[in-house]
Amino acid sequence: MLTSTDYDKLQQIMQESPEHEALISRLLQSHRMEVSAISHEIRNPLTLVYSTLQLIESTHPEVHTFTHWQELHQDIEYMKQLLEELSSYNNSERLELDLIDTSLFFRRIALSFASSIVDTDIEFTSLITEDLPSISVDSLKMRQALLNLLRNAHDACIAITQPAITLSVSPDPQDSSMLCITVTDNGCGIKPEDQASVFEPFITHKADGTGLGLAVTRRIILAHHGTITLDSTPGTGTTFSITLPIQENT
């Protein structure tokens, strides 16, 4: 699996000449097709195993009391999640762009996340500037990227006293041609030695994580010609900052 650094270097090489761009584009396309084929070959038998387990449960309810039965279910669910996120990672740079009502788009994301944490103690604040300029994005992928960050913030602060998360969307005060999006939490923070690798695929510091959520988010943002950075202090919290071009992406 190519790392984020590998992709950055490939993008630089592609800009050197049309020949380099064409060659690397073909290689990346071949790589995506191979990953898709492998995922498909794994998903089919996994679905069959899952269906068989459900059939066993329906005919023999007593299996719920068997030792390790729930662990077996959890392992299969993890594999399904891993395949889904691998597919997202593999296709994160394929965009279907539409011009959106920017303020409304981010308000809907905020509402969706707020609904998902209604039974928690998290204080969620959304600060979304009214009448933001329209931008051209892949709505599904951008929604996925933002919800990944918000869920990551949820996981980071759910266990602390008075957890709080803030989503802010406004024009970049330092560059009027850019939109600035931040997701801030007051959670556990990220150790300095771990910060350089948080966007790398399959690297996770959560017990049940796949290590693909933030990698997917970064690739989606870069595909939109944006940037994503983090500022984190252990014991204090983390802020992920995104910039996106306000002008239509092409």
ZAMARGU-4260 file (C-alpha; in steps of 0.2 Angstrom, whole numbers, plus 5000, padded with zeros to 4 digits):
<rodrens>
0) 5000/5000/5000 | 5007/5017/4995 | 5009/5029/5009 | 5004/5048/5009 | 5022/5052/5006
5) 5023/5041/4991 | 5008/5049/4983 | 5015/5066/4986 | 5031/5061/4977 | 5021/5054/4963
10) 5011/5070/4961 | 5027/5080/4960 | 5034/5068/4947 | 5018/5069/4937 | 5020/5088/4936
15) 5037/5086/4928 | 5030/5081/4910 | 5015/5075/4901 | 5024/5058/4898 | 5027/5056/4917
20) 5009/5060/4921 | 5002/5048/4908 | 5013/5034/4914 | 5010/5036/4933 | 4991/5038/4930
25) 4991/5021/4921 | 5001/5013/4935 | 4989/5021/4948 | 4974/5015/4939 | 4981/4998/4938
30) 4985/4998/4956 | 4967/5003/4960 | 4960/4989/4949 | 4970/4976/4958 | 4965/4982/4975
35) 4947/4982/4970 | 4948/4964/4963 | 4956/4958/4979 | 4943/4966/4989 | 4929/4959/4979
40) 4937/4941/4980 | 4938/4943/4999 | 4921/4951/5001 | 4911/4937/4993 | 4916/4922/5004
45) 4915/4934/5019 | 4897/4938/5015 | 4893/4919/5013 | 4901/4916/5031 | 4891/4930/5038
50) 4875/4924/5031 | 4879/4906/5037 | 4881/4912/5055 | 4864/4921/5054 | 4856/4905/5048
55) 4864/4896/5062 | 4858/4908/5075 | 4840/4908/5068 | 4839/4889/5069 | 4850/4887/5085
60) 4847/4902/5096 | 4858/4893/5110 | 4874/4897/5100 | 4873/4915/5108 | 4879/4907/5124
65) 4893/4898/5116 | 4911/4903/5121 | 4919/4916/5109 | 4903/4917/5098 | 4901/4936/5100
70) 4920/4938/5097 | 4918/4928/5081 | 4904/4941/5076 | 4915/4955/5080 | 4929/4949/5070
75) 4918/4947/5055 | 4911/4964/5057 | 4929/4971/5058 | 4933/4963/5042 | 4918/4970/5034
80) 4922/4987/5040 | 4940/4985/5034 | 4935/4980/5017 | 4922/4995/5016 | 4936/5007/5021
85) 4948/5000/5009 | 4936/5002/4995 | 4934/5020/5001 | 4952/5023/5001 | 4955/5015/4984
90) 4942/5026/4976 | 4944/5042/4986 | 4952/5052/4972 | 4938/5048/4960 | 4927/5063/4961
95) 4909/5068/4954 | 4909/5086/4956 | 4894/5097/4959 | 4891/5115/4964 | 4884/5116/4981
100) 4876/5128/4993 | 4891/5128/5005 | 4883/5134/5021 | 4868/5122/5019 | 4880/5108/5015
105) 4890/5110/5031 | 4875/5113/5042 | 4867/5097/5036 | 4884/5088/5041 | 4883/5096/5058
110) 4865/5091/5060 | 4869/5073/5056 | 4883/5072/5068 | 4873/5081/5082 | 4860/5068/5080
115) 4872/5054/5082 | 4878/5060/5099 | 4862/5065/5106 | 4863/5051/5120 | 4881/5057/5125
120) 4888/5071/5136 | 4897/5079/5122 | 4894/5097/5119 | 4894/5100/5101 | 4895/5118/5093
125) 4894/5122/5075 | 4900/5139/5069 | 4896/5140/5050 | 4896/5157/5042 | 4880/5161/5033
130) 4880/5164/5014 | 4897/5156/5010 | 4902/5156/4992 | 4897/5141/4982 | 4911/5128/4979
135) 4912/5113/4968 | 4914/5096/4978 | 4910/5078/4977 | 4896/5079/4990 | 4897/5061/4996
140) 4915/5060/4998 | 4917/5077/5006 | 4903/5072/5018 | 4913/5056/5022 | 4929/5066/5025
145) 4921/5078/5038 | 4911/5064/5047 | 4927/5054/5048 | 4935/5069/5057 | 4920/5072/5068
150) 4919/5054/5073 | 4938/5054/5077 | 4935/5069/5088 | 4920/5059/5096 | 4932/5044/5100
155) 4945/5056/5107 | 4935/5065/5120 | 4920/5053/5124 | 4929/5046/5140 | 4934/5063/5147
160) 4924/5075/5159 | 4914/5089/5150 | 4919/5083/5132 | 4917/5096/5118 | 4918/5097/5099
165) 4917/5112/5088 | 4915/5112/5069 | 4919/5129/5061 | 4917/5134/5043 | 4922/5151/5036
170) 4932/5160/5023 | 4951/5159/5027 | 4955/5176/5035 | 4972/5175/5027 | 4967/5170/5010
175) 4950/5175/5003 | 4951/5163/4989 | 4951/5148/5002 | 4937/5141/5013 | 4943/5136/5031
180) 4936/5121/5040 | 4941/5116/5057 | 4936/5101/5069 | 4942/5104/5087 | 4940/5093/5102
185) 4946/5094/5120 | 4950/5075/5121 | 4966/5065/5124 | 4976/5073/5110 | 4989/5064/5100
190) 5007/5060/5105 | 5020/5071/5096 | 5029/5055/5090 | 5012/5049/5082 | 5007/5064/5073
195) 5017/5062/5058 | 5009/5045/5054 | 4991/5049/5058 | 4986/5050/5039 | 4996/5035/5034
200) 4985/5019/5029 | 4983/5005/5041 | 4992/5015/5056 | 4980/5017/5070 | 4981/5020/5089
205) 4964/5015/5093 | 4960/4997/5099 | 4946/4994/5086 | 4952/5006/5072 | 4957/5000/5054
210) 4969/5014/5051 | 4960/5020/5036 | 4948/5034/5041 | 4961/5048/5042 | 4970/5042/5027
215) 4954/5042/5017 | 4950/5060/5023 | 4967/5066/5018 | 4966/5059/5000 | 4948/5066/4998
220) 4954/5083/5003 | 4969/5083/4992 | 4959/5077/4977 | 4949/5093/4979 | 4965/5103/4978
225) 4964/5107/4997 | 4975/5105/5012 | 4973/5096/5029 | 4984/5098/5044 | 4983/5095/5063
230) 4988/5103/5079 | 4987/5092/5094 | 4993/5093/5112 | 4991/5077/5123 | 4979/5080/5137
235) 4972/5096/5129 | 4965/5091/5113 | 4966/5091/5094 | 4962/5103/5079 | 4961/5097/5061
240) 4961/5111/5049 | 4956/5110/5031 | 4957/5123/5017 | 4947/5121/5001 | 4948/5133/4985
245) 4932/5143/4985 | 4933/5144/4966 | 4926/5129/4957 | 4937/5114/4957 | 4941/5107/4940
</rodrens>
